[in-house]
Amino acid sequence: MTESTSLEPARGQFSRPRFFLLVLAGAYPLITTILYVVRPFTEGWSLWQRTLIVAPIMVSLMVWGLIPFVQKRFHRFIHPGG
């Protein structure tokens, strides 16, 4: 038997780099939109205070929205050959 030296995942195996790219593509516009929405209500706040509001919103939208969407919609792309 020969070992595979390719960086491609084995048949049907989860591809972290592909998943990363899809989540990044969704997270960037999501966090940008949240920051634009929150900004008028948090004028004059410190960065840590603004982050305290934004982080739970962002994580909630990712855990219950973005990540399940990516996993379902792009299953074949993030599990190549499967």
PyMOL Python script that loads the backbone (N, CA, C, O; Angstrom):
from pymol import cmd

cmd.read_pdbstr("""\
ATOM      1  N   MET A   1       0.839  -1.181   0.000  1.00  0.00           N
ATOM      2  CA  MET A   1       0.000   0.000   0.000  1.00  0.00           C
ATOM      3  C   MET A   1       0.882   1.243   0.000  1.00  0.00           C
ATOM      4  O   MET A   1       1.967   1.260   0.582  1.00  0.00           O
ATOM      5  N   THR A   2       0.395   2.264  -0.658  1.00  0.00           N
ATOM      6  CA  THR A   2       1.136   3.522  -0.664  1.00  0.00           C
ATOM      7  C   THR A   2       0.357   4.557   0.113  1.00  0.00           C
ATOM      8  O   THR A   2      -0.873   4.596   0.083  1.00  0.00           O
ATOM      9  N   GLU A   3       1.104   5.396   0.811  1.00  0.00           N
ATOM     10  CA  GLU A   3       0.454   6.460   1.567  1.00  0.00           C
ATOM     11  C   GLU A   3       0.216   7.645   0.654  1.00  0.00           C
ATOM     12  O   GLU A   3       1.023   7.936  -0.228  1.00  0.00           O
ATOM     13  N   SER A   4      -0.896   8.323   0.873  1.00  0.00           N
ATOM     14  CA  SER A   4      -1.204   9.511   0.107  1.00  0.00           C
ATOM     15  C   SER A   4      -0.470  10.704   0.715  1.00  0.00           C
ATOM     16  O   SER A   4      -0.544  10.946   1.919  1.00  0.00           O
ATOM     17  N   THR A   5       0.231  11.437  -0.128  1.00  0.00           N
ATOM     18  CA  THR A   5       0.942  12.622   0.352  1.00  0.00           C
ATOM     19  C   THR A   5       0.223  13.892  -0.053  1.00  0.00           C
ATOM     20  O   THR A   5       0.722  14.994   0.175  1.00  0.00           O
ATOM     21  N   SER A   6      -0.937  13.745  -0.647  1.00  0.00           N
ATOM     22  CA  SER A   6      -1.711  14.887  -1.097  1.00  0.00           C
ATOM     23  C   SER A   6      -2.306  15.649   0.078  1.00  0.00           C
ATOM     24  O   SER A   6      -2.585  15.075   1.131  1.00  0.00           O
ATOM     25  N   LEU A   7      -2.491  16.934  -0.116  1.00  0.00           N
ATOM     26  CA  LEU A   7      -3.136  17.757   0.901  1.00  0.00           C
ATOM     27  C   LEU A   7      -4.654  17.671   0.806  1.00  0.00           C
ATOM     28  O   LEU A   7      -5.366  18.179   1.672  1.00  0.00           O
ATOM     29  N   GLU A   8      -5.142  17.032  -0.241  1.00  0.00           N
ATOM     30  CA  GLU A   8      -6.579  16.842  -0.388  1.00  0.00           C
ATOM     31  C   GLU A   8      -7.069  15.843   0.656  1.00  0.00           C
ATOM     32  O   GLU A   8      -6.384  14.859   0.933  1.00  0.00           O
ATOM     33  N   PRO A   9      -8.240  16.081   1.235  1.00  0.00           N
ATOM     34  CA  PRO A   9      -8.762  15.126   2.207  1.00  0.00           C
ATOM     35  C   PRO A   9      -9.127  13.807   1.536  1.00  0.00           C
ATOM     36  O   PRO A   9      -9.387  13.756   0.334  1.00  0.00           O
ATOM     37  N   ALA A  10      -9.142  12.745   2.331  1.00  0.00           N
ATOM     38  CA  ALA A  10      -9.541  11.438   1.819  1.00  0.00           C
ATOM     39  C   ALA A  10     -10.987  11.497   1.352  1.00  0.00           C
ATOM     40  O   ALA A  10     -11.735  12.398   1.733  1.00  0.00           O
ATOM     41  N   ARG A  11     -11.367  10.558   0.547  1.00  0.00           N
ATOM     42  CA  ARG A  11     -12.715  10.515  -0.034  1.00  0.00           C
ATOM     43  C   ARG A  11     -13.791  10.658   1.045  1.00  0.00           C
ATOM     44  O   ARG A  11     -13.867   9.853   1.973  1.00  0.00           O
ATOM     45  N   GLY A  12     -14.607  11.678   0.908  1.00  0.00           N
ATOM     46  CA  GLY A  12     -15.709  11.909   1.830  1.00  0.00           C
ATOM     47  C   GLY A  12     -15.318  12.530   3.155  1.00  0.00           C
ATOM     48  O   GLY A  12     -16.176  12.758   4.008  1.00  0.00           O
ATOM     49  N   GLN A  13     -14.032  12.807   3.343  1.00  0.00           N
ATOM     50  CA  GLN A  13     -13.565  13.367   4.607  1.00  0.00           C
ATOM     51  C   GLN A  13     -13.835  14.873   4.647  1.00  0.00           C
ATOM     52  O   GLN A  13     -13.790  15.554   3.623  1.00  0.00           O
ATOM     53  N   PHE A  14     -14.109  15.366   5.828  1.00  0.00           N
ATOM     54  CA  PHE A  14     -14.377  16.781   6.058  1.00  0.00           C
ATOM     55  C   PHE A  14     -13.155  17.624   5.707  1.00  0.00           C
ATOM     56  O   PHE A  14     -12.041  17.304   6.122  1.00  0.00           O
ATOM     57  N   SER A  15     -13.358  18.702   4.943  1.00  0.00           N
ATOM     58  CA  SER A  15     -12.266  19.593   4.553  1.00  0.00           C
ATOM     59  C   SER A  15     -12.335  20.880   5.369  1.00  0.00           C
ATOM     60  O   SER A  15     -13.167  21.746   5.098  1.00  0.00           O
ATOM     61  N   ARG A  16     -11.465  21.006   6.365  1.00  0.00           N
ATOM     62  CA  ARG A  16     -11.434  22.215   7.177  1.00  0.00           C
ATOM     63  C   ARG A  16     -11.118  23.471   6.368  1.00  0.00           C
ATOM     64  O   ARG A  16     -11.760  24.498   6.586  1.00  0.00           O
ATOM     65  N   PRO A  17     -10.157  23.434   5.445  1.00  0.00           N
ATOM     66  CA  PRO A  17      -9.882  24.649   4.668  1.00  0.00           C
ATOM     67  C   PRO A  17     -11.096  25.134   3.873  1.00  0.00           C
ATOM     68  O   PRO A  17     -11.348  26.337   3.807  1.00  0.00           O
ATOM     69  N   ARG A  18     -11.841  24.220   3.275  1.00  0.00           N
ATOM     70  CA  ARG A  18     -13.030  24.614   2.513  1.00  0.00           C
ATOM     71  C   ARG A  18     -14.118  25.155   3.441  1.00  0.00           C
ATOM     72  O   ARG A  18     -14.781  26.144   3.129  1.00  0.00           O
ATOM     73  N   PHE A  19     -14.288  24.495   4.580  1.00  0.00           N
ATOM     74  CA  PHE A  19     -15.264  24.965   5.565  1.00  0.00           C
ATOM     75  C   PHE A  19     -14.873  26.348   6.068  1.00  0.00           C
ATOM     76  O   PHE A  19     -15.722  27.231   6.194  1.00  0.00           O
ATOM     77  N   PHE A  20     -13.598  26.532   6.353  1.00  0.00           N
ATOM     78  CA  PHE A  20     -13.086  27.829   6.799  1.00  0.00           C
ATOM     79  C   PHE A  20     -13.423  28.924   5.794  1.00  0.00           C
ATOM     80  O   PHE A  20     -13.918  29.986   6.172  1.00  0.00           O
ATOM     81  N   LEU A  21     -13.157  28.670   4.520  1.00  0.00           N
ATOM     82  CA  LEU A  21     -13.419  29.679   3.496  1.00  0.00           C
ATOM     83  C   LEU A  21     -14.897  30.038   3.403  1.00  0.00           C
ATOM     84  O   LEU A  21     -15.246  31.208   3.246  1.00  0.00           O
ATOM     85  N   LEU A  22     -15.761  29.039   3.500  1.00  0.00           N
ATOM     86  CA  LEU A  22     -17.196  29.307   3.436  1.00  0.00           C
ATOM     87  C   LEU A  22     -17.685  30.083   4.654  1.00  0.00           C
ATOM     88  O   LEU A  22     -18.479  31.014   4.522  1.00  0.00           O
ATOM     89  N   VAL A  23     -17.210  29.701   5.842  1.00  0.00           N
ATOM     90  CA  VAL A  23     -17.618  30.412   7.054  1.00  0.00           C
ATOM     91  C   VAL A  23     -17.074  31.839   7.033  1.00  0.00           C
ATOM     92  O   VAL A  23     -17.775  32.772   7.425  1.00  0.00           O
ATOM     93  N   LEU A  24     -15.842  32.016   6.584  1.00  0.00           N
ATOM     94  CA  LEU A  24     -15.275  33.355   6.472  1.00  0.00           C
ATOM     95  C   LEU A  24     -16.083  34.215   5.502  1.00  0.00           C
ATOM     96  O   LEU A  24     -16.349  35.386   5.772  1.00  0.00           O
ATOM     97  N   ALA A  25     -16.469  33.628   4.377  1.00  0.00           N
ATOM     98  CA  ALA A  25     -17.259  34.358   3.383  1.00  0.00           C
ATOM     99  C   ALA A  25     -18.609  34.795   3.945  1.00  0.00           C
ATOM    100  O   ALA A  25     -19.151  35.819   3.529  1.00  0.00           O
ATOM    101  N   GLY A  26     -19.151  34.031   4.880  1.00  0.00           N
ATOM    102  CA  GLY A  26     -20.410  34.413   5.508  1.00  0.00           C
ATOM    103  C   GLY A  26     -20.222  35.301   6.724  1.00  0.00           C
ATOM    104  O   GLY A  26     -21.038  36.188   6.977  1.00  0.00           O
ATOM    105  N   ALA A  27     -19.151  35.072   7.481  1.00  0.00           N
ATOM    106  CA  ALA A  27     -18.929  35.812   8.718  1.00  0.00           C
ATOM    107  C   ALA A  27     -18.550  37.268   8.457  1.00  0.00           C
ATOM    108  O   ALA A  27     -18.989  38.161   9.182  1.00  0.00           O
ATOM    109  N   TYR A  28     -17.747  37.511   7.438  1.00  0.00           N
ATOM    110  CA  TYR A  28     -17.314  38.892   7.171  1.00  0.00           C
ATOM    111  C   TYR A  28     -18.494  39.835   6.919  1.00  0.00           C
ATOM    112  O   TYR A  28     -18.596  40.861   7.591  1.00  0.00           O
ATOM    113  N   PRO A  29     -19.385  39.526   5.980  1.00  0.00           N
ATOM    114  CA  PRO A  29     -20.517  40.444   5.784  1.00  0.00           C
ATOM    115  C   PRO A  29     -21.459  40.481   6.988  1.00  0.00           C
ATOM    116  O   PRO A  29     -22.080  41.508   7.264  1.00  0.00           O
ATOM    117  N   LEU A  30     -21.564  39.366   7.699  1.00  0.00           N
ATOM    118  CA  LEU A  30     -22.426  39.316   8.871  1.00  0.00           C
ATOM    119  C   LEU A  30     -21.921  40.258   9.963  1.00  0.00           C
ATOM    120  O   LEU A  30     -22.692  41.055  10.497  1.00  0.00           O
ATOM    121  N   ILE A  31     -20.644  40.173  10.297  1.00  0.00           N
ATOM    122  CA  ILE A  31     -20.093  41.030  11.350  1.00  0.00           C
ATOM    123  C   ILE A  31     -20.080  42.487  10.910  1.00  0.00           C
ATOM    124  O   ILE A  31     -20.301  43.376  11.732  1.00  0.00           O
ATOM    125  N   THR A  32     -19.827  42.749   9.643  1.00  0.00           N
ATOM    126  CA  THR A  32     -19.841  44.124   9.148  1.00  0.00           C
ATOM    127  C   THR A  32     -21.232  44.730   9.282  1.00  0.00           C
ATOM    128  O   THR A  32     -21.379  45.878   9.699  1.00  0.00           O
ATOM    129  N   THR A  33     -22.252  43.954   8.925  1.00  0.00           N
ATOM    130  CA  THR A  33     -23.632  44.432   9.043  1.00  0.00           C
ATOM    131  C   THR A  33     -23.999  44.684  10.501  1.00  0.00           C
ATOM    132  O   THR A  33     -24.604  45.707  10.823  1.00  0.00           O
ATOM    133  N   ILE A  34     -23.639  43.766  11.373  1.00  0.00           N
ATOM    134  CA  ILE A  34     -23.938  43.937  12.801  1.00  0.00           C
ATOM    135  C   ILE A  34     -23.273  45.203  13.333  1.00  0.00           C
ATOM    136  O   ILE A  34     -23.895  45.961  14.078  1.00  0.00           O
ATOM    137  N   LEU A  35     -22.025  45.437  12.962  1.00  0.00           N
ATOM    138  CA  LEU A  35     -21.310  46.631  13.427  1.00  0.00           C
ATOM    139  C   LEU A  35     -21.989  47.908  12.939  1.00  0.00           C
ATOM    140  O   LEU A  35     -22.113  48.871  13.696  1.00  0.00           O
ATOM    141  N   TYR A  36     -22.428  47.921  11.684  1.00  0.00           N
ATOM    142  CA  TYR A  36     -23.136  49.095  11.167  1.00  0.00           C
ATOM    143  C   TYR A  36     -24.468  49.324  11.881  1.00  0.00           C
ATOM    144  O   TYR A  36     -24.854  50.470  12.115  1.00  0.00           O
ATOM    145  N   VAL A  37     -25.168  48.251  12.226  1.00  0.00           N
ATOM    146  CA  VAL A  37     -26.458  48.376  12.908  1.00  0.00           C
ATOM    147  C   VAL A  37     -26.268  48.839  14.349  1.00  0.00           C
ATOM    148  O   VAL A  37     -27.026  49.679  14.834  1.00  0.00           O
ATOM    149  N   VAL A  38     -25.268  48.301  15.032  1.00  0.00           N
ATOM    150  CA  VAL A  38     -25.049  48.594  16.450  1.00  0.00           C
ATOM    151  C   VAL A  38     -24.398  49.963  16.667  1.00  0.00           C
ATOM    152  O   VAL A  38     -24.620  50.606  17.693  1.00  0.00           O
ATOM    153  N   ARG A  39     -23.607  50.396  15.711  1.00  0.00           N
ATOM    154  CA  ARG A  39     -22.823  51.628  15.871  1.00  0.00           C
ATOM    155  C   ARG A  39     -23.635  52.855  16.319  1.00  0.00           C
ATOM    156  O   ARG A  39     -23.216  53.541  17.252  1.00  0.00           O
ATOM    157  N   PRO A  40     -24.768  53.152  15.694  1.00  0.00           N
ATOM    158  CA  PRO A  40     -25.505  54.357  16.123  1.00  0.00           C
ATOM    159  C   PRO A  40     -25.994  54.291  17.575  1.00  0.00           C
ATOM    160  O   PRO A  40     -26.135  55.323  18.232  1.00  0.00           O
ATOM    161  N   PHE A  41     -26.250  53.089  18.069  1.00  0.00           N
ATOM    162  CA  PHE A  41     -26.749  52.930  19.429  1.00  0.00           C
ATOM    163  C   PHE A  41     -25.633  52.893  20.464  1.00  0.00           C
ATOM    164  O   PHE A  41     -25.892  52.955  21.666  1.00  0.00           O
ATOM    165  N   THR A  42     -24.396  52.792  19.999  1.00  0.00           N
ATOM    166  CA  THR A  42     -23.268  52.657  20.928  1.00  0.00           C
ATOM    167  C   THR A  42     -22.231  53.753  20.733  1.00  0.00           C
ATOM    168  O   THR A  42     -21.067  53.569  21.090  1.00  0.00           O
ATOM    169  N   GLU A  43     -22.628  54.878  20.178  1.00  0.00           N
ATOM    170  CA  GLU A  43     -21.702  56.009  20.004  1.00  0.00           C
ATOM    171  C   GLU A  43     -21.126  56.400  21.354  1.00  0.00           C
ATOM    172  O   GLU A  43     -21.858  56.532  22.335  1.00  0.00           O
ATOM    173  N   GLY A  44     -19.842  56.580  21.401  1.00  0.00           N
ATOM    174  CA  GLY A  44     -19.179  56.989  22.631  1.00  0.00           C
ATOM    175  C   GLY A  44     -18.822  55.850  23.566  1.00  0.00           C
ATOM    176  O   GLY A  44     -18.188  56.074  24.597  1.00  0.00           O
ATOM    177  N   TRP A  45     -19.215  54.639  23.227  1.00  0.00           N
ATOM    178  CA  TRP A  45     -18.886  53.485  24.064  1.00  0.00           C
ATOM    179  C   TRP A  45     -17.437  53.068  23.817  1.00  0.00           C
ATOM    180  O   TRP A  45     -16.883  53.320  22.747  1.00  0.00           O
ATOM    181  N   SER A  46     -16.845  52.444  24.795  1.00  0.00           N
ATOM    182  CA  SER A  46     -15.515  51.866  24.624  1.00  0.00           C
ATOM    183  C   SER A  46     -15.616  50.649  23.719  1.00  0.00           C
ATOM    184  O   SER A  46     -16.686  50.063  23.553  1.00  0.00           O
ATOM    185  N   LEU A  47     -14.484  50.283  23.140  1.00  0.00           N
ATOM    186  CA  LEU A  47     -14.463  49.131  22.247  1.00  0.00           C
ATOM    187  C   LEU A  47     -14.918  47.861  22.956  1.00  0.00           C
ATOM    188  O   LEU A  47     -15.668  47.070  22.383  1.00  0.00           O
ATOM    189  N   TRP A  48     -14.475  47.656  24.196  1.00  0.00           N
ATOM    190  CA  TRP A  48     -14.846  46.437  24.924  1.00  0.00           C
ATOM    191  C   TRP A  48     -16.351  46.392  25.179  1.00  0.00           C
ATOM    192  O   TRP A  48     -16.944  45.313  25.184  1.00  0.00           O
ATOM    193  N   GLN A  49     -16.973  47.554  25.392  1.00  0.00           N
ATOM    194  CA  GLN A  49     -18.419  47.591  25.623  1.00  0.00           C
ATOM    195  C   GLN A  49     -19.184  47.251  24.340  1.00  0.00           C
ATOM    196  O   GLN A  49     -20.167  46.510  24.366  1.00  0.00           O
ATOM    197  N   ARG A  50     -18.723  47.794  23.245  1.00  0.00           N
ATOM    198  CA  ARG A  50     -19.364  47.512  21.957  1.00  0.00           C
ATOM    199  C   ARG A  50     -19.206  46.026  21.609  1.00  0.00           C
ATOM    200  O   ARG A  50     -20.138  45.397  21.110  1.00  0.00           O
ATOM    201  N   THR A  51     -18.020  45.477  21.877  1.00  0.00           N
ATOM    202  CA  THR A  51     -17.765  44.065  21.606  1.00  0.00           C
ATOM    203  C   THR A  51     -18.643  43.178  22.481  1.00  0.00           C
ATOM    204  O   THR A  51     -19.065  42.106  22.048  1.00  0.00           O
ATOM    205  N   LEU A  52     -18.920  43.615  23.702  1.00  0.00           N
ATOM    206  CA  LEU A  52     -19.781  42.867  24.613  1.00  0.00           C
ATOM    207  C   LEU A  52     -21.193  42.723  24.051  1.00  0.00           C
ATOM    208  O   LEU A  52     -21.875  41.740  24.342  1.00  0.00           O
ATOM    209  N   ILE A  53     -21.632  43.671  23.264  1.00  0.00           N
ATOM    210  CA  ILE A  53     -22.951  43.610  22.617  1.00  0.00           C
ATOM    211  C   ILE A  53     -22.880  42.803  21.315  1.00  0.00           C
ATOM    212  O   ILE A  53     -23.757  41.983  21.040  1.00  0.00           O
ATOM    213  N   VAL A  54     -21.841  43.037  20.525  1.00  0.00           N
ATOM    214  CA  VAL A  54     -21.735  42.440  19.195  1.00  0.00           C
ATOM    215  C   VAL A  54     -21.424  40.942  19.248  1.00  0.00           C
ATOM    216  O   VAL A  54     -21.990  40.173  18.471  1.00  0.00           O
ATOM    217  N   ALA A  55     -20.539  40.518  20.143  1.00  0.00           N
ATOM    218  CA  ALA A  55     -20.089  39.121  20.173  1.00  0.00           C
ATOM    219  C   ALA A  55     -21.228  38.115  20.360  1.00  0.00           C
ATOM    220  O   ALA A  55     -21.296  37.150  19.598  1.00  0.00           O
ATOM    221  N   PRO A  56     -22.124  38.293  21.335  1.00  0.00           N
ATOM    222  CA  PRO A  56     -23.211  37.314  21.476  1.00  0.00           C
ATOM    223  C   PRO A  56     -24.150  37.270  20.262  1.00  0.00           C
ATOM    224  O   PRO A  56     -24.655  36.208  19.899  1.00  0.00           O
ATOM    225  N   ILE A  57     -24.375  38.422  19.645  1.00  0.00           N
ATOM    226  CA  ILE A  57     -25.214  38.468  18.447  1.00  0.00           C
ATOM    227  C   ILE A  57     -24.536  37.679  17.328  1.00  0.00           C
ATOM    228  O   ILE A  57     -25.166  36.856  16.664  1.00  0.00           O
ATOM    229  N   MET A  58     -23.256  37.941  17.130  1.00  0.00           N
ATOM    230  CA  MET A  58     -22.498  37.279  16.067  1.00  0.00           C
ATOM    231  C   MET A  58     -22.436  35.769  16.289  1.00  0.00           C
ATOM    232  O   MET A  58     -22.690  34.998  15.364  1.00  0.00           O
ATOM    233  N   VAL A  59     -22.105  35.348  17.490  1.00  0.00           N
ATOM    234  CA  VAL A  59     -21.992  33.914  17.777  1.00  0.00           C
ATOM    235  C   VAL A  59     -23.347  33.220  17.608  1.00  0.00           C
ATOM    236  O   VAL A  59     -23.416  32.123  17.054  1.00  0.00           O
ATOM    237  N   SER A  60     -24.407  33.847  18.076  1.00  0.00           N
ATOM    238  CA  SER A  60     -25.752  33.264  17.920  1.00  0.00           C
ATOM    239  C   SER A  60     -26.112  33.090  16.452  1.00  0.00           C
ATOM    240  O   SER A  60     -26.604  32.035  16.053  1.00  0.00           O
ATOM    241  N   LEU A  61     -25.870  34.114  15.652  1.00  0.00           N
ATOM    242  CA  LEU A  61     -26.190  34.021  14.232  1.00  0.00           C
ATOM    243  C   LEU A  61     -25.338  32.978  13.517  1.00  0.00           C
ATOM    244  O   LEU A  61     -25.794  32.342  12.566  1.00  0.00           O
ATOM    245  N   MET A  62     -24.114  32.807  13.970  1.00  0.00           N
ATOM    246  CA  MET A  62     -23.259  31.797  13.352  1.00  0.00           C
ATOM    247  C   MET A  62     -23.664  30.381  13.759  1.00  0.00           C
ATOM    248  O   MET A  62     -23.751  29.492  12.912  1.00  0.00           O
ATOM    249  N   VAL A  63     -23.912  30.169  15.060  1.00  0.00           N
ATOM    250  CA  VAL A  63     -24.222  28.829  15.558  1.00  0.00           C
ATOM    251  C   VAL A  63     -25.578  28.341  15.064  1.00  0.00           C
ATOM    252  O   VAL A  63     -25.715  27.178  14.684  1.00  0.00           O
ATOM    253  N   TRP A  64     -26.575  29.210  15.066  1.00  0.00           N
ATOM    254  CA  TRP A  64     -27.924  28.775  14.683  1.00  0.00           C
ATOM    255  C   TRP A  64     -28.324  29.176  13.268  1.00  0.00           C
ATOM    256  O   TRP A  64     -29.431  28.863  12.831  1.00  0.00           O
ATOM    257  N   GLY A  65     -27.446  29.860  12.551  1.00  0.00           N
ATOM    258  CA  GLY A  65     -27.789  30.283  11.204  1.00  0.00           C
ATOM    259  C   GLY A  65     -26.734  29.955  10.168  1.00  0.00           C
ATOM    260  O   GLY A  65     -26.936  29.091   9.315  1.00  0.00           O
ATOM    261  N   LEU A  66     -25.617  30.640  10.244  1.00  0.00           N
ATOM    262  CA  LEU A  66     -24.589  30.529   9.213  1.00  0.00           C
ATOM    263  C   LEU A  66     -23.981  29.132   9.114  1.00  0.00           C
ATOM    264  O   LEU A  66     -23.931  28.566   8.022  1.00  0.00           O
ATOM    265  N   ILE A  67     -23.526  28.572  10.211  1.00  0.00           N
ATOM    266  CA  ILE A  67     -22.847  27.270  10.165  1.00  0.00           C
ATOM    267  C   ILE A  67     -23.790  26.148   9.729  1.00  0.00           C
ATOM    268  O   ILE A  67     -23.405  25.343   8.881  1.00  0.00           O
ATOM    269  N   PRO A  68     -25.011  26.059  10.273  1.00  0.00           N
ATOM    270  CA  PRO A  68     -25.920  25.017   9.751  1.00  0.00           C
ATOM    271  C   PRO A  68     -26.227  25.205   8.258  1.00  0.00           C
ATOM    272  O   PRO A  68     -26.345  24.227   7.520  1.00  0.00           O
ATOM    273  N   PHE A  69     -26.354  26.457   7.822  1.00  0.00           N
ATOM    274  CA  PHE A  69     -26.599  26.725   6.404  1.00  0.00           C
ATOM    275  C   PHE A  69     -25.441  26.230   5.551  1.00  0.00           C
ATOM    276  O   PHE A  69     -25.649  25.558   4.541  1.00  0.00           O
ATOM    277  N   VAL A  70     -24.224  26.561   5.956  1.00  0.00           N
ATOM    278  CA  VAL A  70     -23.036  26.131   5.207  1.00  0.00           C
ATOM    279  C   VAL A  70     -22.940  24.611   5.180  1.00  0.00           C
ATOM    280  O   VAL A  70     -22.671  24.029   4.129  1.00  0.00           O
ATOM    281  N   GLN A  71     -23.156  23.964   6.318  1.00  0.00           N
ATOM    282  CA  GLN A  71     -23.058  22.510   6.384  1.00  0.00           C
ATOM    283  C   GLN A  71     -24.095  21.822   5.505  1.00  0.00           C
ATOM    284  O   GLN A  71     -23.803  20.800   4.883  1.00  0.00           O
ATOM    285  N   LYS A  72     -25.295  22.372   5.452  1.00  0.00           N
ATOM    286  CA  LYS A  72     -26.355  21.754   4.659  1.00  0.00           C
ATOM    287  C   LYS A  72     -26.215  22.095   3.175  1.00  0.00           C
ATOM    288  O   LYS A  72     -26.271  21.213   2.319  1.00  0.00           O
ATOM    289  N   ARG A  73     -26.037  23.360   2.886  1.00  0.00           N
ATOM    290  CA  ARG A  73     -26.007  23.816   1.488  1.00  0.00           C
ATOM    291  C   ARG A  73     -24.743  23.392   0.753  1.00  0.00           C
ATOM    292  O   ARG A  73     -24.798  23.113  -0.445  1.00  0.00           O
ATOM    293  N   PHE A  74     -23.610  23.338   1.438  1.00  0.00           N
ATOM    294  CA  PHE A  74     -22.329  23.057   0.798  1.00  0.00           C
ATOM    295  C   PHE A  74     -21.731  21.719   1.253  1.00  0.00           C
ATOM    296  O   PHE A  74     -20.511  21.552   1.250  1.00  0.00           O
ATOM    297  N   HIS A  75     -22.575  20.782   1.637  1.00  0.00           N
ATOM    298  CA  HIS A  75     -22.105  19.494   2.149  1.00  0.00           C
ATOM    299  C   HIS A  75     -21.132  18.811   1.190  1.00  0.00           C
ATOM    300  O   HIS A  75     -20.083  18.331   1.619  1.00  0.00           O
ATOM    301  N   ARG A  76     -21.456  18.763  -0.070  1.00  0.00           N
ATOM    302  CA  ARG A  76     -20.593  18.079  -1.035  1.00  0.00           C
ATOM    303  C   ARG A  76     -19.259  18.798  -1.216  1.00  0.00           C
ATOM    304  O   ARG A  76     -18.235  18.156  -1.450  1.00  0.00           O
ATOM    305  N   PHE A  77     -19.266  20.119  -1.109  1.00  0.00           N
ATOM    306  CA  PHE A  77     -18.021  20.888  -1.266  1.00  0.00           C
ATOM    307  C   PHE A  77     -17.093  20.677  -0.067  1.00  0.00           C
ATOM    308  O   PHE A  77     -15.879  20.569  -0.236  1.00  0.00           O
ATOM    309  N   ILE A  78     -17.655  20.619   1.135  1.00  0.00           N
ATOM    310  CA  ILE A  78     -16.795  20.459   2.325  1.00  0.00           C
ATOM    311  C   ILE A  78     -16.520  18.999   2.644  1.00  0.00           C
ATOM    312  O   ILE A  78     -15.713  18.704   3.526  1.00  0.00           O
ATOM    313  N   HIS A  79     -17.179  18.074   1.940  1.00  0.00           N
ATOM    314  CA  HIS A  79     -16.904  16.635   2.051  1.00  0.00           C
ATOM    315  C   HIS A  79     -16.612  16.115   0.641  1.00  0.00           C
ATOM    316  O   HIS A  79     -17.405  15.356   0.083  1.00  0.00           O
ATOM    317  N   PRO A  80     -15.484  16.520   0.069  1.00  0.00           N
ATOM    318  CA  PRO A  80     -15.212  16.168  -1.331  1.00  0.00           C
ATOM    319  C   PRO A  80     -15.072  14.661  -1.540  1.00  0.00           C
ATOM    320  O   PRO A  80     -14.501  13.948  -0.715  1.00  0.00           O
ATOM    321  N   GLY A  81     -15.598  14.212  -2.641  1.00  0.00           N
ATOM    322  CA  GLY A  81     -15.463  12.808  -3.020  1.00  0.00           C
ATOM    323  C   GLY A  81     -16.395  11.874  -2.284  1.00  0.00           C
ATOM    324  O   GLY A  81     -16.347  10.660  -2.486  1.00  0.00           O
ATOM    325  N   GLY A  82     -17.246  12.426  -1.427  1.00  0.00           N
ATOM    326  CA  GLY A  82     -18.088  11.548  -0.612  1.00  0.00           C
ATOM    327  C   GLY A  82     -19.411  11.264  -1.173  1.00  0.00           C
ATOM    328  O   GLY A  82     -20.196  10.537  -0.564  1.00  0.00           O
TER     329      GLY A  82
END
""", "prot")
cmd.dss("prot")
cmd.show_as("cartoon", "prot")
cmd.util.cbc("prot")
cmd.orient("prot")
